[in-house]
Amino acid sequence: MVYYHIPVMVREVIAYLNVRPGRIYVDCTLGGSGHAAAIVEHLMPGGFLVGIDQDKDAIENAAKILSDHASQIALFQENFVNIGLVLSRLGISKVDGIFADLGISLDQLAQSGRGFSFQRDEPLDMRMDESSGVTAEDIVNDADQRELSDIFFKYGEERWSKRIASNIVKARQTRRIKKSSELAEIVVESIPKKFIAYPQRIHPATRVFMALRIVVNRELERLESFMDKAVDLLNPGGRLCILSFHSLEDRIVKHRIKAFEKGCTCPSNFPACVCGGETKLRSLTRKPVRPTQQEIEVNPMSRSTKLRAAERI
Ligand SMILES: C[S@@+](CC[C@H](N)C(=O)[O-])C[C@H]1O[C@@H](n2cnc3c(N)ncnc32)[C@H](O)[C@@H]1O
């Protein structure tokens, strides 16, 4: 698979990660390796990049794109929650920067054949790591109506979640829903026509597909657990830099950084700290950094990106 994903906010990522020669960095979401290639360029001479992605296509692509620097990289098909395990395999205990660019790549959406897009007629899979867990088909056909509606509402902020869930349950009484196009059709038919205005900025099935993808890949819980592990793998002065696209993701990133800044979790009326929680991070971005207007014009997909970064104390 040839990758076409355009990396977002590359200049800002390099600056916030503070990429310097001779240091060690981890790109936890290689995707099309655009950010990874920029990191490698800035860590020379003498630096090292550990590259992780749960999708085997991304790892194969990275091996090609970064082949000129093979001695300065190590690639792993892993979930980024296992970052500690990956580093211990390499005998590395601490690193100088950890980067994650959350969500899905344009290439997974357009050409993975795994049903991420409502515009294609593909099996409803949606697993980024094809060797793990339940598929979107399992959820769409096996979850009860209430669960489906909750998923669409909570993770997709879909206002028609109940109607969509009810129509899915009706449709599956006669057949198993197996294709992305079938699901997209049910979603479109569930939304009253007057609320489907054409031309529109997003397809009516966008939110349902995004919600399912988040649940299939357990994206939010893994993000939280990843951040907790990443913080303890940074050298003092090391940087954590995260790009998010979804408000729920950004909320987690913001709150975890805040919690590590605060350290202590004792109630404010306690005379002294008894929890032993220590301050581990200093936020470098009080407000999330957004792409420039110029970048959004060149790459409209970048428009909802938020960058947050913090430094290990
Ligand atoms: C937005 S793309 C990254 C794009 C990349 N920065 C570039 O320059 O092309 C997100 C990538 O993260 C991967 N990914 C998402 N969640 C992951 C996780 N929990 N563990 C490992 N990889 C993950 C996806 O498979 C996808 O390839």
The ligand as an ORCA input file, in Angstrom:
! r2SCAN-3c Opt
* xyz 0 1
  C      -3.169      9.944     11.956
  S      -2.269      8.513     11.612
  C      -0.609      8.997     11.858
  C      -0.025      9.739     10.715
  C       1.470      9.968     10.800
  N       1.833     10.836     11.887
  C       2.057     10.438      9.497
  O       2.951     11.279      9.535
  O       1.642      9.948      8.451
  C      -2.586      7.519     12.993
  C      -1.861      6.197     13.020
  O      -1.864      5.772     14.375
  C      -2.084      4.402     14.432
  N      -2.667      4.146     15.751
  C      -3.841      4.608     16.236
  N      -4.032      4.185     17.498
  C      -2.942      3.441     17.821
  C      -2.542      2.724     18.992
  N      -3.314      2.669     20.070
  N      -1.355      2.083     18.970
  C      -0.557      2.116     17.870
  N      -0.898      2.753     16.728
  C      -2.051      3.423     16.706
  C      -3.006      4.101     13.281
  O      -2.880      2.759     12.891
  C      -2.509      5.095     12.222
  O      -1.571      4.498     11.379
*
